[in-house]
Each structure stands twice: as C-alpha cells, then as structure tokens.
Amino acid sequence: MFQPIDLSVFLACIVGVVLFVLLCLQAWYDRRDSILVDHRRLTTVFSCRQCALVFVRPRRREEASCPQCGTSNTRLKF
Ligand SMILES: [Zn+2]
C-alpha cells in the first residue's frame, strides 16, 4: 500500500513545508504591522478651547468633542 521513499526526498519535503509556513507567517506579520502603523499614523490632535486639554482621535477629522468637557473643537494645524 505504501511505497518506501528515499530519506533525502522525505527531508526535502519537510524542509519545503517548513519554509512555506515561515514565508506565510512573515507575509501575515508584515501585512498586520503595516495595517497597525497606518492606523496609528492616521490620528488627529485636538486642543480644547474650553479646558485646554490636548487629546487625539483616530483617523483624519476636522472636529471632535472634548472627552473632559464635551466642547466641540477643530483640529490643530501645524
Ligand atoms: Zn475640554
């Protein structure tokens, strides 16, 4: 039923499978890191004109409410 295979062919198959899995893991971690970096990079800084609290909100936006006093503020422009 089973045919004997050469040891070197068997080891080559094992090494090939391990290399394939490592390459897939590297691609997955690279993609995940690039998504996380983009998410962290795309933030907007606000300074509350009522209580002077400086806070950050995700994504690009022009207005946000202060988490401390609720005042609507426009983003800081540098
Ligand atoms: Zn405030």
N, CA, C, O and the ligand as a Tripos MOL2 file, in Angstrom:
@<TRIPOS>MOLECULE
protein
  313   311    79     0     0
PROTEIN
NO_CHARGES

@<TRIPOS>ATOM
      1 N           0.8340   -1.1780    0.0000 N.3       1 MET1
      2 CA          0.0000    0.0000    0.0000 C.3       1 MET1
      3 C           0.8830    1.2470    0.0000 C.2       1 MET1
      4 O           0.7380    2.1130   -0.8640 O.2       1 MET1
      5 N           1.7870    1.3390    0.9580 N.am      2 PHE2
      6 CA          2.6990    2.4790    0.9850 C.3       2 PHE2
      7 C           3.9930    2.1100    0.2850 C.2       2 PHE2
      8 O           4.5410    1.0230    0.4690 O.2       2 PHE2
      9 N           4.4640    3.0480   -0.5210 N.am      3 GLN3
     10 CA          5.7420    2.8000   -1.1790 C.3       3 GLN3
     11 C           6.8470    3.4780   -0.3770 C.2       3 GLN3
     12 O           6.6850    4.6160    0.0650 O.2       3 GLN3
     13 N           7.9490    2.7990   -0.1900 N.am      4 PRO4
     14 CA          9.0580    3.4310    0.5430 C.3       4 PRO4
     15 C           9.6380    4.5800   -0.2780 C.2       4 PRO4
     16 O           9.8090    4.4680   -1.4920 O.2       4 PRO4
     17 N           9.9390    5.6870    0.4060 N.am      5 ILE5
     18 CA         10.5690    6.8170   -0.2760 C.3       5 ILE5
     19 C          11.9490    7.0200    0.3110 C.2       5 ILE5
     20 O          12.2430    6.5810    1.4230 O.2       5 ILE5
     21 N          12.7660    7.6740   -0.4370 N.am      6 ASP6
     22 CA         14.1360    7.9380   -0.0180 C.3       6 ASP6
     23 C          14.1230    8.9370    1.1400 C.2       6 ASP6
     24 O          13.2710    9.8240    1.1800 O.2       6 ASP6
     25 N          15.0440    8.8030    2.0640 N.am      7 LEU7
     26 CA         15.1110    9.6900    3.2270 C.3       7 LEU7
     27 C          15.3810   11.1310    2.8040 C.2       7 LEU7
     28 O          14.8220   12.0670    3.3770 O.2       7 LEU7
     29 N          16.2440   11.3080    1.7940 N.am      8 SER8
     30 CA         16.5540   12.6870    1.3700 C.3       8 SER8
     31 C          15.3320   13.3670    0.7540 C.2       8 SER8
     32 O          15.1470   14.5700    0.9330 O.2       8 SER8
     33 N          14.5030   12.6220    0.0370 N.am      9 VAL9
     34 CA         13.2690   13.1960   -0.5280 C.3       9 VAL9
     35 C          12.3160   13.5710    0.6010 C.2       9 VAL9
     36 O          11.6890   14.6300    0.5670 O.2       9 VAL9
     37 N          12.2100   12.7060    1.5930 N.am     10 PHE10
     38 CA         11.3440   12.9860    2.7400 C.3      10 PHE10
     39 C          11.8010   14.2430    3.4690 C.2      10 PHE10
     40 O          10.9880   15.1080    3.7950 O.2      10 PHE10
     41 N          13.1160   14.3440    3.7280 N.am     11 LEU11
     42 CA         13.6370   15.5230    4.4270 C.3      11 LEU11
     43 C          13.4600   16.7840    3.5840 C.2      11 LEU11
     44 O          13.1760   17.8510    4.1290 O.2      11 LEU11
     45 N          13.6210   16.6820    2.2770 N.am     12 ALA12
     46 CA         13.4150   17.8400    1.4030 C.3      12 ALA12
     47 C          11.9610   18.3050    1.4690 C.2      12 ALA12
     48 O          11.6950   19.5070    1.4740 O.2      12 ALA12
     49 N          11.0260   17.3680    1.5200 N.am     13 CYS13
     50 CA          9.6060   17.7360    1.6370 C.3      13 CYS13
     51 C           9.3330   18.4370    2.9590 C.2      13 CYS13
     52 O           8.6100   19.4330    2.9980 O.2      13 CYS13
     53 N           9.9130   17.9180    4.0500 N.am     14 ILE14
     54 CA          9.7180   18.5350    5.3680 C.3      14 ILE14
     55 C          10.2830   19.9520    5.3610 C.2      14 ILE14
     56 O           9.6170   20.8830    5.8140 O.2      14 ILE14
     57 N          11.5020   20.1280    4.8530 N.am     15 VAL15
     58 CA         12.1190   21.4530    4.8070 C.3      15 VAL15
     59 C          11.2920   22.3970    3.9410 C.2      15 VAL15
     60 O          11.1230   23.5650    4.2910 O.2      15 VAL15
     61 N          10.7800   21.9140    2.8290 N.am     16 GLY16
     62 CA          9.9420   22.7420    1.9610 C.3      16 GLY16
     63 C           8.6790   23.2040    2.6570 C.2      16 GLY16
     64 O           8.2920   24.3670    2.5410 O.2      16 GLY16
     65 N           8.0320   22.2960    3.3840 N.am     17 VAL17
     66 CA          6.8050   22.6680    4.1030 C.3      17 VAL17
     67 C           7.1280   23.6910    5.1890 C.2      17 VAL17
     68 O           6.3910   24.6620    5.3610 O.2      17 VAL17
     69 N           8.2220   23.4850    5.9250 N.am     18 VAL18
     70 CA          8.6030   24.4300    6.9840 C.3      18 VAL18
     71 C           8.9110   25.8020    6.3830 C.2      18 VAL18
     72 O           8.4750   26.8190    6.9230 O.2      18 VAL18
     73 N           9.6430   25.8450    5.2900 N.am     19 LEU19
     74 CA          9.9540   27.1240    4.6440 C.3      19 LEU19
     75 C           8.6810   27.8120    4.1610 C.2      19 LEU19
     76 O           8.5520   29.0290    4.2930 O.2      19 LEU19
     77 N           7.7480   27.0580    3.6070 N.am     20 PHE20
     78 CA          6.4870   27.6430    3.1440 C.3      20 PHE20
     79 C           5.7020   28.2500    4.3050 C.2      20 PHE20
     80 O           5.1490   29.3440    4.1870 O.2      20 PHE20
     81 N           5.6570   27.5300    5.4260 N.am     21 VAL21
     82 CA          4.9310   28.0450    6.5890 C.3      21 VAL21
     83 C           5.6070   29.3060    7.1120 C.2      21 VAL21
     84 O           4.9200   30.2640    7.4690 O.2      21 VAL21
     85 N           6.9480   29.3300    7.1660 N.am     22 LEU22
     86 CA          7.6560   30.5170    7.6440 C.3      22 LEU22
     87 C           7.4230   31.7150    6.7280 C.2      22 LEU22
     88 O           7.2480   32.8310    7.2150 O.2      22 LEU22
     89 N           7.4170   31.5090    5.4290 N.am     23 LEU23
     90 CA          7.1620   32.6060    4.4970 C.3      23 LEU23
     91 C           5.7350   33.1320    4.6460 C.2      23 LEU23
     92 O           5.5030   34.3380    4.5730 O.2      23 LEU23
     93 N           4.7860   32.2240    4.8530 N.am     24 CYS24
     94 CA          3.4070   32.6630    5.0580 C.3      24 CYS24
     95 C           3.2780   33.4770    6.3450 C.2      24 CYS24
     96 O           2.5860   34.4950    6.3710 O.2      24 CYS24
     97 N           3.9490   33.0260    7.4200 N.am     25 LEU25
     98 CA          3.9040   33.7770    8.6760 C.3      25 LEU25
     99 C           4.5330   35.1550    8.5110 C.2      25 LEU25
    100 O           4.0090   36.1400    9.0310 O.2      25 LEU25
    101 N           5.6540   35.2330    7.7900 N.am     26 GLN26
    102 CA          6.3000   36.5250    7.5700 C.3      26 GLN26
    103 C           5.3780   37.4680    6.7960 C.2      26 GLN26
    104 O           5.2600   38.6440    7.1430 O.2      26 GLN26
    105 N           4.7360   36.9680    5.7680 N.am     27 ALA27
    106 CA          3.8220   37.8040    4.9800 C.3      27 ALA27
    107 C           2.6510   38.2710    5.8300 C.2      27 ALA27
    108 O           2.2230   39.4200    5.7210 O.2      27 ALA27
    109 N           2.1280   37.3820    6.6790 N.am     28 TRP28
    110 CA          0.9950   37.7490    7.5310 C.3      28 TRP28
    111 C           1.3880   38.8150    8.5430 C.2      28 TRP28
    112 O           0.6470   39.7770    8.7460 O.2      28 TRP28
    113 N           2.5670   38.6540    9.1940 N.am     29 TYR29
    114 CA          3.0050   39.6510   10.1680 C.3      29 TYR29
    115 C           3.3410   40.9770    9.5020 C.2      29 TYR29
    116 O           3.0610   42.0270   10.0800 O.2      29 TYR29
    117 N           3.9340   40.9700    8.3060 N.am     30 ASP30
    118 CA          4.2120   42.2150    7.5870 C.3      30 ASP30
    119 C           2.9250   42.9640    7.2770 C.2      30 ASP30
    120 O           2.8500   44.1800    7.4510 O.2      30 ASP30
    121 N           1.9240   42.2430    6.8200 N.am     31 ARG31
    122 CA          0.6390   42.8770    6.4890 C.3      31 ARG31
    123 C          -0.0180   43.4370    7.7420 C.2      31 ARG31
    124 O          -0.5500   44.5470    7.7270 O.2      31 ARG31
    125 N           0.0180   42.6670    8.8310 N.am     32 ARG32
    126 CA         -0.5810   43.1330   10.0820 C.3      32 ARG32
    127 C           0.1270   44.3730   10.5950 C.2      32 ARG32
    128 O          -0.5350   45.3160   11.0290 O.2      32 ARG32
    129 N           1.4650   44.4020   10.5590 N.am     33 ASP33
    130 CA          2.2220   45.5570   11.0220 C.3      33 ASP33
    131 C           1.9350   46.7910   10.1820 C.2      33 ASP33
    132 O           1.8230   47.8920   10.7220 O.2      33 ASP33
    133 N           1.8150   46.6250    8.8730 N.am     34 SER34
    134 CA          1.5540   47.8010    8.0410 C.3      34 SER34
    135 C           0.1630   48.3670    8.3300 C.2      34 SER34
    136 O          -0.0310   49.5820    8.2960 O.2      34 SER34
    137 N          -0.7980   47.4990    8.6130 N.am     35 ILE35
    138 CA         -2.1400   47.9770    8.9600 C.3      35 ILE35
    139 C          -2.1070   48.7130   10.2970 C.2      35 ILE35
    140 O          -2.7420   49.7580   10.4420 O.2      35 ILE35
    141 N          -1.3700   48.1780   11.2790 N.am     36 LEU36
    142 CA         -1.2910   48.8320   12.5870 C.3      36 LEU36
    143 C          -0.5810   50.1680   12.4970 C.2      36 LEU36
    144 O          -1.0010   51.1310   13.1380 O.2      36 LEU36
    145 N           0.4890   50.2470   11.7120 N.am     37 VAL37
    146 CA          1.2280   51.5010   11.5770 C.3      37 VAL37
    147 C           0.3470   52.5510   10.9200 C.2      37 VAL37
    148 O           0.3430   53.7040   11.3520 O.2      37 VAL37
    149 N          -0.3970   52.1790    9.8900 N.am     38 ASP38
    150 CA         -1.3010   53.1290    9.2480 C.3      38 ASP38
    151 C          -2.3650   53.6110   10.2270 C.2      38 ASP38
    152 O          -2.7140   54.7920   10.2450 O.2      38 ASP38
    153 N          -2.8770   52.6950   11.0380 N.am     39 HIS39
    154 CA         -3.9140   53.0750   11.9930 C.3      39 HIS39
    155 C          -3.3560   54.0520   13.0200 C.2      39 HIS39
    156 O          -4.0280   55.0170   13.3830 O.2      39 HIS39
    157 N          -2.1180   53.8100   13.4980 N.am     40 ARG40
    158 CA         -1.5280   54.7150   14.4900 C.3      40 ARG40
    159 C          -1.1320   56.0430   13.8700 C.2      40 ARG40
    160 O          -1.2030   57.0810   14.5280 O.2      40 ARG40
    161 N          -0.7140   56.0210   12.6040 N.am     41 ARG41
    162 CA         -0.2380   57.2350   11.9600 C.3      41 ARG41
    163 C          -1.3870   58.1800   11.6280 C.2      41 ARG41
    164 O          -1.2220   59.3990   11.6680 O.2      41 ARG41
    165 N          -2.5400   57.6270   11.3040 N.am     42 LEU42
    166 CA         -3.6690   58.4520   10.8950 C.3      42 LEU42
    167 C          -4.4870   58.8780   12.1050 C.2      42 LEU42
    168 O          -5.6070   58.4100   12.3060 O.2      42 LEU42
    169 N          -3.9190   59.7660   12.9040 N.am     43 THR43
    170 CA         -4.6270   60.3230   14.0420 C.3      43 THR43
    171 C          -4.6400   61.8420   13.9110 C.2      43 THR43
    172 O          -3.8420   62.4180   13.1720 O.2      43 THR43
    173 N          -5.5390   62.4730   14.6230 N.am     44 THR44
    174 CA         -5.6700   63.9270   14.5960 C.3      44 THR44
    175 C          -5.5770   64.4490   16.0230 C.2      44 THR44
    176 O          -6.1690   63.8880   16.9460 O.2      44 THR44
    177 N          -4.8220   65.5330   16.1880 N.am     45 VAL45
    178 CA         -4.6100   66.1300   17.5080 C.3      45 VAL45
    179 C          -5.5560   67.3170   17.6670 C.2      45 VAL45
    180 O          -5.7140   68.1370   16.7620 O.2      45 VAL45
    181 N          -6.1750   67.3850   18.8360 N.am     46 PHE46
    182 CA         -7.0770   68.4940   19.1530 C.3      46 PHE46
    183 C          -6.6340   69.1380   20.4590 C.2      46 PHE46
    184 O          -6.0640   68.4790   21.3290 O.2      46 PHE46
    185 N          -6.8990   70.4190   20.5850 N.am     47 SER47
    186 CA         -6.6850   71.1360   21.8370 C.3      47 SER47
    187 C          -7.9950   71.8180   22.1800 C.2      47 SER47
    188 O          -8.5150   72.6120   21.3970 O.2      47 SER47
    189 N          -8.5200   71.5070   23.3410 N.am     48 CYS48
    190 CA         -9.8160   72.0430   23.7300 C.3      48 CYS48
    191 C          -9.6940   73.5340   24.0200 C.2      48 CYS48
    192 O          -8.8180   73.9510   24.7780 O.2      48 CYS48
    193 N         -10.5670   74.3340   23.4220 N.am     49 ARG49
    194 CA        -10.5140   75.7780   23.6490 C.3      49 ARG49
    195 C         -11.2030   76.1670   24.9480 C.2      49 ARG49
    196 O         -11.0900   77.3100   25.3920 O.2      49 ARG49
    197 N         -11.9200   75.2220   25.5670 N.am     50 GLN50
    198 CA        -12.5970   75.4970   26.8370 C.3      50 GLN50
    199 C         -11.7070   75.1330   28.0330 C.2      50 GLN50
    200 O         -11.5210   75.9490   28.9350 O.2      50 GLN50
    201 N         -11.1540   73.9090   28.0430 N.am     51 CYS51
    202 CA        -10.3930   73.4580   29.2080 C.3      51 CYS51
    203 C          -8.9220   73.2090   28.8970 C.2      51 CYS51
    204 O          -8.1790   72.7860   29.7830 O.2      51 CYS51
    205 N          -8.4780   73.4570   27.6620 N.am     52 ALA52
    206 CA         -7.0780   73.3430   27.2420 C.3      52 ALA52
    207 C          -6.5460   71.9120   27.2780 C.2      52 ALA52
    208 O          -5.3320   71.7110   27.3030 O.2      52 ALA52
    209 N          -7.4190   70.9290   27.2820 N.am     53 LEU53
    210 CA         -6.9920   69.5340   27.2210 C.3      53 LEU53
    211 C          -6.5290   69.2010   25.8050 C.2      53 LEU53
    212 O          -7.2150   69.5290   24.8370 O.2      53 LEU53
    213 N          -5.3860   68.5610   25.6790 N.am     54 VAL54
    214 CA         -4.8970   68.1080   24.3750 C.3      54 VAL54
    215 C          -5.2200   66.6290   24.2560 C.2      54 VAL54
    216 O          -4.8340   65.8340   25.1130 O.2      54 VAL54
    217 N          -5.9250   66.2570   23.1970 N.am     55 PHE55
    218 CA         -6.3220   64.8630   23.0260 C.3      55 PHE55
    219 C          -6.2080   64.4720   21.5640 C.2      55 PHE55
    220 O          -6.1130   65.3230   20.6790 O.2      55 PHE55
    221 N          -6.2190   63.1700   21.3300 N.am     56 VAL56
    222 CA         -6.0130   62.6020   19.9990 C.3      56 VAL56
    223 C          -7.2220   61.7520   19.6500 C.2      56 VAL56
    224 O          -7.7580   61.0390   20.4990 O.2      56 VAL56
    225 N          -7.6450   61.8310   18.3970 N.am     57 ARG57
    226 CA         -8.7270   60.9920   17.8940 C.3      57 ARG57
    227 C          -8.2290   60.2280   16.6740 C.2      57 ARG57
    228 O          -7.4350   60.7550   15.8950 O.2      57 ARG57
    229 N          -8.6850   58.9930   16.5010 N.am     58 PRO58
    230 CA         -8.2450   58.2220   15.3340 C.3      58 PRO58
    231 C          -8.8130   58.7920   14.0440 C.2      58 PRO58
    232 O          -9.8540   59.4480   14.0430 O.2      58 PRO58
    233 N          -8.1180   58.5320   12.9560 N.am     59 ARG59
    234 CA         -8.4990   58.9460   11.5990 C.3      59 ARG59
    235 C          -8.4230   60.4620   11.4530 C.2      59 ARG59
    236 O          -8.3070   61.1970   12.4330 O.2      59 ARG59
    237 N          -8.4900   60.9020   10.2160 N.am     60 ARG60
    238 CA         -8.4890   62.3310    9.9100 C.3      60 ARG60
    239 C          -9.8980   62.8710   10.0800 C.2      60 ARG60
    240 O         -10.8440   62.3560    9.4830 O.2      60 ARG60
    241 N         -10.0320   63.8900   10.8800 N.am     61 ARG61
    242 CA        -11.3250   64.5370   11.0520 C.3      61 ARG61
    243 C         -11.0870   65.9980   11.3980 C.2      61 ARG61
    244 O         -10.0260   66.3630   11.9040 O.2      61 ARG61
    245 N         -12.0650   66.8110   11.1250 N.am     62 GLU62
    246 CA        -11.9380   68.2520   11.3380 C.3      62 GLU62
    247 C         -12.4430   68.6720   12.7040 C.2      62 GLU62
    248 O         -11.9540   69.6570   13.2580 O.2      62 GLU62
    249 N         -13.4010   67.9570   13.2630 N.am     63 GLU63
    250 CA        -13.9580   68.3370   14.5630 C.3      63 GLU63
    251 C         -14.0820   67.1110   15.4600 C.2      63 GLU63
    252 O         -14.2850   65.9910   14.9930 O.2      63 GLU63
    253 N         -13.9520   67.3590   16.7690 N.am     64 ALA64
    254 CA        -14.1540   66.3060   17.7540 C.3      64 ALA64
    255 C         -14.5770   66.9350   19.0650 C.2      64 ALA64
    256 O         -14.2300   68.0770   19.3650 O.2      64 ALA64
    257 N         -15.3270   66.1770   19.8370 N.am     65 SER65
    258 CA        -15.7700   66.6690   21.1350 C.3      65 SER65
    259 C         -14.7280   66.3580   22.1910 C.2      65 SER65
    260 O         -14.1190   65.2880   22.1760 O.2      65 SER65
    261 N         -14.5240   67.2880   23.1050 N.am     66 CYS66
    262 CA        -13.5630   67.0980   24.1910 C.3      66 CYS66
    263 C         -14.0630   65.9970   25.1180 C.2      66 CYS66
    264 O         -15.2300   66.0170   25.5090 O.2      66 CYS66
    265 N         -13.2110   65.0310   25.4820 N.am     67 PRO67
    266 CA        -13.6630   63.9600   26.3870 C.3      67 PRO67
    267 C         -13.8930   64.4490   27.8140 C.2      67 PRO67
    268 O         -14.5460   63.7660   28.6030 O.2      67 PRO67
    269 N         -13.3550   65.6430   28.1570 N.am     68 GLN68
    270 CA        -13.4840   66.1220   29.5250 C.3      68 GLN68
    271 C         -14.7120   67.0290   29.7100 C.2      68 GLN68
    272 O         -15.4660   66.8720   30.6710 O.2      68 GLN68
    273 N         -14.9040   67.9790   28.7800 N.am     69 CYS69
    274 CA        -15.9900   68.9410   28.9620 C.3      69 CYS69
    275 C         -17.0410   68.8670   27.8560 C.2      69 CYS69
    276 O         -18.1050   69.4710   27.9910 O.2      69 CYS69
    277 N         -16.7760   68.1520   26.7780 N.am     70 GLY70
    278 CA        -17.7760   67.9720   25.7360 C.3      70 GLY70
    279 C         -17.8340   69.0760   24.7010 C.2      70 GLY70
    280 O         -18.6950   69.0330   23.8210 O.2      70 GLY70
    281 N         -16.9560   70.0620   24.7660 N.am     71 THR71
    282 CA        -16.9400   71.1540   23.7970 C.3      71 THR71
    283 C         -16.4490   70.6440   22.4510 C.2      71 THR71
    284 O         -15.5220   69.8370   22.3790 O.2      71 THR71
    285 N         -17.0820   71.1240   21.3860 N.am     72 SER72
    286 CA        -16.6520   70.7460   20.0450 C.3      72 SER72
    287 C         -15.4510   71.5980   19.6410 C.2      72 SER72
    288 O         -15.4800   72.8220   19.7650 O.2      72 SER72
    289 N         -14.3940   70.9380   19.1570 N.am     73 ASN73
    290 CA        -13.1510   71.6290   18.8150 C.3      73 ASN73
    291 C         -12.7260   71.2890   17.4080 C.2      73 ASN73
    292 O         -13.0140   70.2040   16.9050 O.2      73 ASN73
    293 N         -12.0400   72.2200   16.7750 N.am     74 THR74
    294 CA        -11.4350   71.9430   15.4670 C.3      74 THR74
    295 C         -10.0180   71.4250   15.6930 C.2      74 THR74
    296 O          -9.4190   71.6620   16.7420 O.2      74 THR74
    297 N          -9.4920   70.7200   14.7060 N.am     75 ARG75
    298 CA         -8.1800   70.0780   14.8490 C.3      75 ARG75
    299 C          -7.0690   71.1280   14.8650 C.2      75 ARG75
    300 O          -7.2290   72.2420   14.3680 O.2      75 ARG75
    301 N          -5.9410   70.7350   15.4510 N.am     76 LEU76
    302 CA         -4.7670   71.6040   15.4380 C.3      76 LEU76
    303 C          -4.1280   71.5500   14.0800 C.2      76 LEU76
    304 O          -4.0420   70.4890   13.4620 O.2      76 LEU76
    305 N          -3.6800   72.6940   13.6160 N.am     77 LYS77
    306 CA         -2.9610   72.7590   12.3380 C.3      77 LYS77
    307 C          -1.5730   73.2940   12.6110 C.2      77 LYS77
    308 O          -1.4080   74.3460   13.2290 O.2      77 LYS77
    309 N          -0.5820   72.5630   12.1450 N.am     78 PHE78
    310 CA          0.8140   72.9770   12.3770 C.3      78 PHE78
    311 C           1.3860   73.6200   11.1500 C.2      78 PHE78
    312 O           2.5460   74.0320   11.1520 O.2      78 PHE78
    313 ZN        -12.4800   70.4670   27.1050 Zn       79 ZN79
@<TRIPOS>BOND
     1     1     2 1
     2     2     3 1
     3     3     4 2
     4     3     5 am
     5     5     6 1
     6     6     7 1
     7     7     8 2
     8     7     9 am
     9     9    10 1
    10    10    11 1
    11    11    12 2
    12    11    13 am
    13    13    14 1
    14    14    15 1
    15    15    16 2
    16    15    17 am
    17    17    18 1
    18    18    19 1
    19    19    20 2
    20    19    21 am
    21    21    22 1
    22    22    23 1
    23    23    24 2
    24    23    25 am
    25    25    26 1
    26    26    27 1
    27    27    28 2
    28    27    29 am
    29    29    30 1
    30    30    31 1
    31    31    32 2
    32    31    33 am
    33    33    34 1
    34    34    35 1
    35    35    36 2
    36    35    37 am
    37    37    38 1
    38    38    39 1
    39    39    40 2
    40    39    41 am
    41    41    42 1
    42    42    43 1
    43    43    44 2
    44    43    45 am
    45    45    46 1
    46    46    47 1
    47    47    48 2
    48    47    49 am
    49    49    50 1
    50    50    51 1
    51    51    52 2
    52    51    53 am
    53    53    54 1
    54    54    55 1
    55    55    56 2
    56    55    57 am
    57    57    58 1
    58    58    59 1
    59    59    60 2
    60    59    61 am
    61    61    62 1
    62    62    63 1
    63    63    64 2
    64    63    65 am
    65    65    66 1
    66    66    67 1
    67    67    68 2
    68    67    69 am
    69    69    70 1
    70    70    71 1
    71    71    72 2
    72    71    73 am
    73    73    74 1
    74    74    75 1
    75    75    76 2
    76    75    77 am
    77    77    78 1
    78    78    79 1
    79    79    80 2
    80    79    81 am
    81    81    82 1
    82    82    83 1
    83    83    84 2
    84    83    85 am
    85    85    86 1
    86    86    87 1
    87    87    88 2
    88    87    89 am
    89    89    90 1
    90    90    91 1
    91    91    92 2
    92    91    93 am
    93    93    94 1
    94    94    95 1
    95    95    96 2
    96    95    97 am
    97    97    98 1
    98    98    99 1
    99    99   100 2
   100    99   101 am
   101   101   102 1
   102   102   103 1
   103   103   104 2
   104   103   105 am
   105   105   106 1
   106   106   107 1
   107   107   108 2
   108   107   109 am
   109   109   110 1
   110   110   111 1
   111   111   112 2
   112   111   113 am
   113   113   114 1
   114   114   115 1
   115   115   116 2
   116   115   117 am
   117   117   118 1
   118   118   119 1
   119   119   120 2
   120   119   121 am
   121   121   122 1
   122   122   123 1
   123   123   124 2
   124   123   125 am
   125   125   126 1
   126   126   127 1
   127   127   128 2
   128   127   129 am
   129   129   130 1
   130   130   131 1
   131   131   132 2
   132   131   133 am
   133   133   134 1
   134   134   135 1
   135   135   136 2
   136   135   137 am
   137   137   138 1
   138   138   139 1
   139   139   140 2
   140   139   141 am
   141   141   142 1
   142   142   143 1
   143   143   144 2
   144   143   145 am
   145   145   146 1
   146   146   147 1
   147   147   148 2
   148   147   149 am
   149   149   150 1
   150   150   151 1
   151   151   152 2
   152   151   153 am
   153   153   154 1
   154   154   155 1
   155   155   156 2
   156   155   157 am
   157   157   158 1
   158   158   159 1
   159   159   160 2
   160   159   161 am
   161   161   162 1
   162   162   163 1
   163   163   164 2
   164   163   165 am
   165   165   166 1
   166   166   167 1
   167   167   168 2
   168   167   169 am
   169   169   170 1
   170   170   171 1
   171   171   172 2
   172   171   173 am
   173   173   174 1
   174   174   175 1
   175   175   176 2
   176   175   177 am
   177   177   178 1
   178   178   179 1
   179   179   180 2
   180   179   181 am
   181   181   182 1
   182   182   183 1
   183   183   184 2
   184   183   185 am
   185   185   186 1
   186   186   187 1
   187   187   188 2
   188   187   189 am
   189   189   190 1
   190   190   191 1
   191   191   192 2
   192   191   193 am
   193   193   194 1
   194   194   195 1
   195   195   196 2
   196   195   197 am
   197   197   198 1
   198   198   199 1
   199   199   200 2
   200   199   201 am
   201   201   202 1
   202   202   203 1
   203   203   204 2
   204   203   205 am
   205   205   206 1
   206   206   207 1
   207   207   208 2
   208   207   209 am
   209   209   210 1
   210   210   211 1
   211   211   212 2
   212   211   213 am
   213   213   214 1
   214   214   215 1
   215   215   216 2
   216   215   217 am
   217   217   218 1
   218   218   219 1
   219   219   220 2
   220   219   221 am
   221   221   222 1
   222   222   223 1
   223   223   224 2
   224   223   225 am
   225   225   226 1
   226   226   227 1
   227   227   228 2
   228   227   229 am
   229   229   230 1
   230   230   231 1
   231   231   232 2
   232   231   233 am
   233   233   234 1
   234   234   235 1
   235   235   236 2
   236   235   237 am
   237   237   238 1
   238   238   239 1
   239   239   240 2
   240   239   241 am
   241   241   242 1
   242   242   243 1
   243   243   244 2
   244   243   245 am
   245   245   246 1
   246   246   247 1
   247   247   248 2
   248   247   249 am
   249   249   250 1
   250   250   251 1
   251   251   252 2
   252   251   253 am
   253   253   254 1
   254   254   255 1
   255   255   256 2
   256   255   257 am
   257   257   258 1
   258   258   259 1
   259   259   260 2
   260   259   261 am
   261   261   262 1
   262   262   263 1
   263   263   264 2
   264   263   265 am
   265   265   266 1
   266   266   267 1
   267   267   268 2
   268   267   269 am
   269   269   270 1
   270   270   271 1
   271   271   272 2
   272   271   273 am
   273   273   274 1
   274   274   275 1
   275   275   276 2
   276   275   277 am
   277   277   278 1
   278   278   279 1
   279   279   280 2
   280   279   281 am
   281   281   282 1
   282   282   283 1
   283   283   284 2
   284   283   285 am
   285   285   286 1
   286   286   287 1
   287   287   288 2
   288   287   289 am
   289   289   290 1
   290   290   291 1
   291   291   292 2
   292   291   293 am
   293   293   294 1
   294   294   295 1
   295   295   296 2
   296   295   297 am
   297   297   298 1
   298   298   299 1
   299   299   300 2
   300   299   301 am
   301   301   302 1
   302   302   303 1
   303   303   304 2
   304   303   305 am
   305   305   306 1
   306   306   307 1
   307   307   308 2
   308   307   309 am
   309   309   310 1
   310   310   311 1
   311   311   312 2
@<TRIPOS>SUBSTRUCTURE
     1 MET1         2 RESIDUE 1 A MET
     2 PHE2         6 RESIDUE 1 A PHE
     3 GLN3        10 RESIDUE 1 A GLN
     4 PRO4        14 RESIDUE 1 A PRO
     5 ILE5        18 RESIDUE 1 A ILE
     6 ASP6        22 RESIDUE 1 A ASP
     7 LEU7        26 RESIDUE 1 A LEU
     8 SER8        30 RESIDUE 1 A SER
     9 VAL9        34 RESIDUE 1 A VAL
    10 PHE10       38 RESIDUE 1 A PHE
    11 LEU11       42 RESIDUE 1 A LEU
    12 ALA12       46 RESIDUE 1 A ALA
    13 CYS13       50 RESIDUE 1 A CYS
    14 ILE14       54 RESIDUE 1 A ILE
    15 VAL15       58 RESIDUE 1 A VAL
    16 GLY16       62 RESIDUE 1 A GLY
    17 VAL17       66 RESIDUE 1 A VAL
    18 VAL18       70 RESIDUE 1 A VAL
    19 LEU19       74 RESIDUE 1 A LEU
    20 PHE20       78 RESIDUE 1 A PHE
    21 VAL21       82 RESIDUE 1 A VAL
    22 LEU22       86 RESIDUE 1 A LEU
    23 LEU23       90 RESIDUE 1 A LEU
    24 CYS24       94 RESIDUE 1 A CYS
    25 LEU25       98 RESIDUE 1 A LEU
    26 GLN26      102 RESIDUE 1 A GLN
    27 ALA27      106 RESIDUE 1 A ALA
    28 TRP28      110 RESIDUE 1 A TRP
    29 TYR29      114 RESIDUE 1 A TYR
    30 ASP30      118 RESIDUE 1 A ASP
    31 ARG31      122 RESIDUE 1 A ARG
    32 ARG32      126 RESIDUE 1 A ARG
    33 ASP33      130 RESIDUE 1 A ASP
    34 SER34      134 RESIDUE 1 A SER
    35 ILE35      138 RESIDUE 1 A ILE
    36 LEU36      142 RESIDUE 1 A LEU
    37 VAL37      146 RESIDUE 1 A VAL
    38 ASP38      150 RESIDUE 1 A ASP
    39 HIS39      154 RESIDUE 1 A HIS
    40 ARG40      158 RESIDUE 1 A ARG
    41 ARG41      162 RESIDUE 1 A ARG
    42 LEU42      166 RESIDUE 1 A LEU
    43 THR43      170 RESIDUE 1 A THR
    44 THR44      174 RESIDUE 1 A THR
    45 VAL45      178 RESIDUE 1 A VAL
    46 PHE46      182 RESIDUE 1 A PHE
    47 SER47      186 RESIDUE 1 A SER
    48 CYS48      190 RESIDUE 1 A CYS
    49 ARG49      194 RESIDUE 1 A ARG
    50 GLN50      198 RESIDUE 1 A GLN
    51 CYS51      202 RESIDUE 1 A CYS
    52 ALA52      206 RESIDUE 1 A ALA
    53 LEU53      210 RESIDUE 1 A LEU
    54 VAL54      214 RESIDUE 1 A VAL
    55 PHE55      218 RESIDUE 1 A PHE
    56 VAL56      222 RESIDUE 1 A VAL
    57 ARG57      226 RESIDUE 1 A ARG
    58 PRO58      230 RESIDUE 1 A PRO
    59 ARG59      234 RESIDUE 1 A ARG
    60 ARG60      238 RESIDUE 1 A ARG
    61 ARG61      242 RESIDUE 1 A ARG
    62 GLU62      246 RESIDUE 1 A GLU
    63 GLU63      250 RESIDUE 1 A GLU
    64 ALA64      254 RESIDUE 1 A ALA
    65 SER65      258 RESIDUE 1 A SER
    66 CYS66      262 RESIDUE 1 A CYS
    67 PRO67      266 RESIDUE 1 A PRO
    68 GLN68      270 RESIDUE 1 A GLN
    69 CYS69      274 RESIDUE 1 A CYS
    70 GLY70      278 RESIDUE 1 A GLY
    71 THR71      282 RESIDUE 1 A THR
    72 SER72      286 RESIDUE 1 A SER
    73 ASN73      290 RESIDUE 1 A ASN
    74 THR74      294 RESIDUE 1 A THR
    75 ARG75      298 RESIDUE 1 A ARG
    76 LEU76      302 RESIDUE 1 A LEU
    77 LYS77      306 RESIDUE 1 A LYS
    78 PHE78      310 RESIDUE 1 A PHE
    79 ZN79       313 GROUP 0 **** ****
